[in-house]
């Protein structure tokens, strides 16, 4: 499909072709960035979940220490 579009645009002149190619390149680059961002967000969510679990353990340990010290 992109080859057909390039042929149509190239018949309109070199500037139209260059403009189309630039837009096409930008869109493809943005798709790659979006995929990386999705993966990064997924990793952040995993990290937040792990830290939340660890915080709960630390919180229970602190509560136990406070109870032993009667604070």
C-alpha positions in Angstrom: 0.0 0.0 0.0 2.8 2.5 0.9 4.4 1.8 -2.5 1.1 2.8 -4.3 0.9 6.0 -2.2 4.5 6.8 -3.0 3.8 6.4 -6.8 0.7 8.6 -6.5 2.5 11.3 -4.5 5.7 11.2 -6.7 3.5 12.1 -9.7 2.7 15.4 -7.8 6.3 16.5 -7.6 9.4 16.0 -5.6 8.3 18.2 -2.6 5.1 16.3 -2.2 7.1 13.0 -2.2 9.6 14.3 0.3 6.8 15.6 2.5 5.0 12.3 2.4 8.2 10.4 3.2 8.9 12.6 6.1 5.5 12.1 7.6 5.7 8.4 7.0 9.0 8.2 8.7 7.7 10.2 11.7 4.7 8.0 12.1 6.8 4.8 12.0 9.3 6.2 14.5 6.4 7.2 16.8 5.0 3.7 16.7 8.3 2.3 17.8 8.5 4.9 20.7 4.9 4.0 21.7 5.9 0.3 21.9 8.9 1.1 24.1 6.8 3.4 26.3 4.2 0.6 26.8 6.9 -1.8 27.8 8.4 0.8 30.2 5.0 1.4 31.8 4.5 -2.3 32.2 7.8 -2.6 33.9 7.0 0.3 36.2 3.7 -1.3 37.2 5.6 -4.5 38.1 8.1 -2.5 40.1 5.4 -0.6 42.0 3.7 -3.9 42.8 6.9 -5.4 44.2 7.7 -2.3 46.2 4.1 -2.3 47.6 4.5 -5.9 48.8 7.9 -5.1 50.4 6.4 -2.0 52.1 3.7 -4.1 53.7 6.3 -6.4 55.1 8.3 -3.5 56.5 5.2 -1.9 57.9 4.2 -5.1 59.7 7.8 -5.4 61.1 7.7 -1.8 62.3 4.3 -2.4 64.0 5.7 -5.5 65.7 8.7 -3.6 67.0 6.5 -0.8 68.3 4.3 -3.3 70.1 7.3 -4.9 71.8 8.5 -1.4 72.9 5.0 -0.4 73.9 5.0 2.8 71.9 
